[in-house]
Amino acid sequence: MERAEYEWTYHCEDWHWWFVNRRRLAQTLLERRLTLGENDLILDVGCGTGGNLKFLSQWGKAVGIDLSPLALDFSRRRNFSGLVQGSGLTLPYPDHTFALVTAFDVLYHRWIVDDKQAVTECRRVLQPGGWLLLTDSALPDLKSIHDEIYYTRQRYILSNTRDKLIRAGFQPLACSYTNFLLLPVVAVVRLGSRWLPSVGRLDAQPLPRWLNQWLINIQKLEAMWLKRGGTLPLGSSIICLAQKITGHINYETS
């Protein structure tokens, strides 16, 4: 991303509906499965401007890694320690270090030239039985100017992502599309930007407070559904929680 996008993210990820809803969905899945201690280590791959590190600290000691020095500069403004500049393709940590690894909208990025390698690296640094939580952009047909702004390499299909996790040595325990209820609105904005590029920047515009809160409230319904063990058939994003399987793994792709 360019500096303007990092600036926007830093200033709004604590309250903007999209970031709030993504954290809520993540919390819903983590609370259903995880029982970590305060000394357990958590790694946020592609930590960006640091908005998720405070959120993750409720489960253990959270540290972050990002390839962009600019992103890490913003994270340091939040007074986080344990920040490292590095690639998700070659994580600079020993095997079996972390109880939980997260990747919030990371695999899609053009800097991740091999998402299979990135997932394999996440598995390597996880403890036996450790957890991987990832979210990402979904539905290739939604690719738009928004994806160009945020350096998108690809958008994902849920079934393919689940298969990728299985081949890398994970057992997916909760996988779903998200942003299902708002998909018609997202589709109109994203597809409309193909003809009117200015429309693609609406995601990065401030919203009236009432509208932002309304979007947060709408997405609460999805969190309630996932909390009950449900899944959503379609959406502009995906979320997966998977557990590391121990033993010999065949890393061959199909």
VMD Tcl script that draws the C-alpha trace (Angstrom):
set ca {
  {0.00 0.00 0.00}
  {0.97 3.64 -0.38}
  {1.44 6.00 2.57}
  {-2.08 7.46 2.18}
  {-3.67 4.03 2.67}
  {-1.53 3.32 5.74}
  {-2.49 6.72 7.16}
  {-6.17 6.02 6.58}
  {-5.93 2.57 8.16}
  {-4.05 3.82 11.20}
  {-6.59 6.52 11.94}
  {-9.77 4.51 11.41}
  {-9.14 0.82 12.14}
  {-10.24 1.21 15.77}
  {-13.74 2.33 14.82}
  {-14.44 1.83 11.11}
  {-17.15 -0.78 10.53}
  {-15.03 -3.01 8.29}
  {-12.20 -3.40 10.80}
  {-14.57 -3.66 13.77}
  {-16.57 -6.39 12.09}
  {-13.49 -8.36 11.05}
  {-12.23 -8.39 14.63}
  {-15.64 -9.38 15.94}
  {-15.84 -12.36 13.60}
  {-12.31 -13.38 14.53}
  {-13.14 -13.13 18.22}
  {-16.23 -15.25 17.71}
  {-14.20 -18.12 16.26}
  {-11.30 -17.79 18.71}
  {-13.54 -17.77 21.77}
  {-15.24 -20.98 20.64}
  {-11.98 -22.92 20.31}
  {-9.01 -21.37 22.11}
  {-7.90 -21.64 25.71}
  {-4.53 -19.89 25.78}
  {-2.57 -18.59 28.74}
  {-1.20 -15.08 29.25}
  {2.33 -16.31 28.49}
  {1.42 -18.00 25.20}
  {2.97 -16.29 22.18}
  {0.84 -14.99 19.31}
  {2.19 -13.85 15.95}
  {0.30 -11.46 13.68}
  {1.73 -11.91 10.18}
  {1.38 -8.73 8.15}
  {0.51 -6.72 11.25}
  {0.16 -3.50 9.25}
  {-0.47 -0.44 11.41}
  {-0.99 -2.53 14.54}
  {-4.73 -2.37 15.06}
  {-5.05 -6.10 15.65}
  {-2.20 -6.47 18.15}
  {-4.15 -4.98 21.05}
  {-7.11 -7.19 20.15}
  {-4.93 -10.31 20.11}
  {-3.27 -9.46 23.43}
  {-6.34 -10.68 25.31}
  {-5.25 -14.26 24.48}
  {-1.51 -14.00 25.16}
  {1.65 -12.07 24.24}
  {1.14 -10.70 20.74}
  {3.99 -9.73 18.42}
  {3.86 -8.53 14.84}
  {5.82 -8.84 11.62}
  {5.41 -6.83 8.43}
  {7.49 -6.36 5.31}
  {6.75 -2.63 5.15}
  {8.86 -0.33 7.37}
  {6.16 2.30 6.93}
  {3.52 -0.01 8.40}
  {5.78 -0.79 11.35}
  {6.33 2.92 11.98}
  {2.59 3.30 12.44}
  {2.48 0.24 14.71}
  {5.18 1.75 16.91}
  {2.97 4.78 17.46}
  {0.71 2.40 19.41}
  {3.63 1.62 21.74}
  {3.88 -2.05 20.77}
  {7.14 -3.91 21.26}
  {8.12 -7.13 19.53}
  {7.73 -5.70 16.04}
  {9.92 -7.22 13.32}
  {10.41 -6.29 9.68}
  {10.27 -9.42 7.59}
  {8.39 -11.46 5.01}
  {5.57 -13.90 5.59}
  {7.39 -16.17 3.15}
  {10.39 -16.62 5.47}
  {9.36 -15.99 9.06}
  {12.43 -15.23 11.23}
  {11.33 -17.39 14.15}
  {12.29 -20.89 15.34}
  {10.02 -23.88 14.78}
  {7.19 -24.43 17.29}
  {7.31 -20.90 18.77}
  {3.71 -19.70 18.72}
  {0.39 -20.95 20.06}
  {-1.57 -18.83 17.58}
  {-0.66 -17.26 14.24}
  {-2.98 -14.79 12.52}
  {-2.95 -13.44 8.97}
  {-5.58 -10.75 8.49}
  {-5.93 -10.20 4.75}
  {-2.32 -11.11 4.00}
  {-2.29 -14.02 1.57}
  {-3.98 -11.96 -1.14}
  {-1.14 -9.40 -1.25}
  {1.19 -9.15 -4.23}
  {4.18 -9.38 -1.87}
  {3.06 -12.93 -1.02}
  {4.15 -14.40 -4.33}
  {3.60 -17.97 -3.06}
  {0.70 -18.33 -0.65}
  {1.40 -22.04 -0.18}
  {4.85 -21.17 1.17}
  {3.35 -18.53 3.46}
  {0.87 -21.02 4.95}
  {3.66 -23.59 5.33}
  {5.76 -21.04 7.21}
  {2.85 -20.33 9.53}
  {2.61 -24.03 10.28}
  {6.35 -24.32 10.90}
  {6.41 -21.67 13.62}
  {3.29 -23.03 15.32}
  {3.50 -25.34 18.30}
  {2.00 -28.83 17.91}
  {-1.75 -28.34 18.04}
  {-1.34 -24.58 17.51}
  {-3.90 -22.46 15.71}
  {-3.97 -20.45 12.50}
  {-6.60 -17.78 11.95}
  {-6.74 -16.14 8.55}
  {-9.07 -13.77 6.75}
  {-8.86 -12.69 3.16}
  {-10.59 -11.18 0.15}
  {-13.03 -13.44 -1.65}
  {-14.67 -13.89 -5.04}
  {-12.40 -13.15 -8.03}
  {-15.31 -11.54 -9.87}
  {-15.24 -8.67 -7.36}
  {-11.74 -7.58 -8.36}
  {-11.74 -3.81 -8.92}
  {-9.81 -0.56 -8.49}
  {-9.99 -1.23 -4.74}
  {-7.74 -4.26 -5.24}
  {-5.23 -2.23 -7.24}
  {-5.02 0.35 -4.46}
  {-4.35 -2.35 -1.86}
  {-1.92 -4.36 -4.01}
  {-4.15 -7.39 -4.40}
  {-2.58 -10.39 -6.13}
  {-5.76 -12.49 -6.05}
  {-9.12 -12.95 -4.38}
  {-10.00 -16.36 -2.95}
  {-12.69 -19.00 -3.14}
  {-13.45 -20.62 0.21}
  {-13.25 -24.24 -0.93}
  {-9.83 -23.68 -2.49}
  {-8.55 -22.00 0.66}
  {-9.77 -24.87 2.82}
  {-8.01 -27.35 0.54}
  {-4.83 -25.28 0.69}
  {-4.88 -25.44 4.49}
  {-5.42 -29.20 4.48}
  {-2.53 -29.79 2.07}
  {-0.28 -27.63 4.26}
  {-0.96 -29.76 7.34}
  {-3.90 -28.05 9.01}
  {-7.30 -29.27 10.09}
  {-9.81 -26.51 9.24}
  {-12.37 -26.38 12.04}
  {-14.31 -23.27 11.09}
  {-14.35 -21.79 7.59}
  {-16.91 -19.42 6.15}
  {-17.53 -16.58 3.80}
  {-18.19 -13.26 5.55}
  {-19.82 -9.95 4.61}
  {-22.71 -11.94 3.19}
  {-25.43 -9.50 4.23}
  {-23.60 -6.56 2.67}
  {-22.52 -8.42 -0.47}
  {-25.01 -6.67 -2.78}
  {-23.72 -3.25 -1.69}
  {-20.08 -4.32 -1.96}
  {-20.71 -5.80 -5.41}
  {-22.33 -2.59 -6.68}
  {-19.44 -0.46 -5.41}
  {-16.68 -2.77 -6.63}
  {-18.17 -3.52 -10.03}
  {-19.22 0.09 -10.50}
  {-15.61 1.19 -10.05}
  {-14.70 -0.56 -13.29}
  {-16.52 2.22 -15.14}
  {-16.19 4.99 -12.55}
  {-12.79 4.64 -10.83}
  {-13.71 7.24 -8.19}
  {-16.37 4.84 -6.88}
  {-13.63 2.37 -5.94}
  {-12.30 4.83 -3.37}
  {-15.55 4.98 -1.41}
  {-14.15 2.33 0.94}
  {-11.53 4.84 2.05}
  {-13.94 7.69 2.69}
  {-15.25 8.71 6.13}
  {-18.83 7.63 6.77}
  {-21.50 9.42 8.78}
  {-21.45 8.08 12.32}
  {-24.98 6.71 12.06}
  {-24.18 4.79 8.87}
  {-20.97 3.37 10.30}
  {-22.86 2.15 13.38}
  {-25.64 0.70 11.23}
  {-23.10 -1.32 9.26}
  {-21.57 -2.58 12.51}
  {-25.00 -3.62 13.79}
  {-25.85 -5.43 10.56}
  {-22.68 -7.50 10.79}
  {-23.45 -8.51 14.37}
  {-25.97 -10.92 12.87}
  {-23.19 -12.74 11.04}
  {-21.14 -13.02 14.22}
  {-24.13 -14.48 16.05}
  {-24.59 -17.04 13.28}
  {-20.93 -18.08 13.29}
  {-21.01 -18.32 17.09}
  {-23.74 -20.95 16.76}
  {-21.54 -22.94 14.39}
  {-23.19 -21.74 11.19}
  {-21.50 -20.79 7.94}
  {-22.38 -18.34 5.19}
  {-22.75 -19.44 1.56}
  {-21.13 -16.39 -0.05}
  {-19.46 -13.11 0.82}
  {-16.78 -10.61 -0.14}
  {-14.34 -12.06 2.43}
  {-13.45 -15.38 4.01}
  {-12.42 -16.42 7.51}
  {-10.82 -19.71 8.54}
  {-9.67 -21.12 11.86}
  {-7.49 -24.22 11.53}
  {-5.38 -26.35 13.86}
  {-1.90 -27.65 13.13}
  {-1.78 -31.41 12.58}
  {1.33 -33.14 13.88}
  {3.17 -35.87 12.02}
  {4.38 -36.27 8.45}
  {2.70 -33.97 5.95}
  {2.67 -34.28 2.16}
  {3.17 -30.77 0.82}
  {2.54 -31.64 -2.81}
  {-0.10 -29.43 -4.43}
  {-2.97 -30.94 -6.29}
}
mol new
graphics top color blue
foreach p $ca { graphics top sphere $p radius 0.5 }
foreach p [lrange $ca 0 end-1] q [lrange $ca 1 end] { graphics top cylinder $p $q radius 0.2 }
display resetview
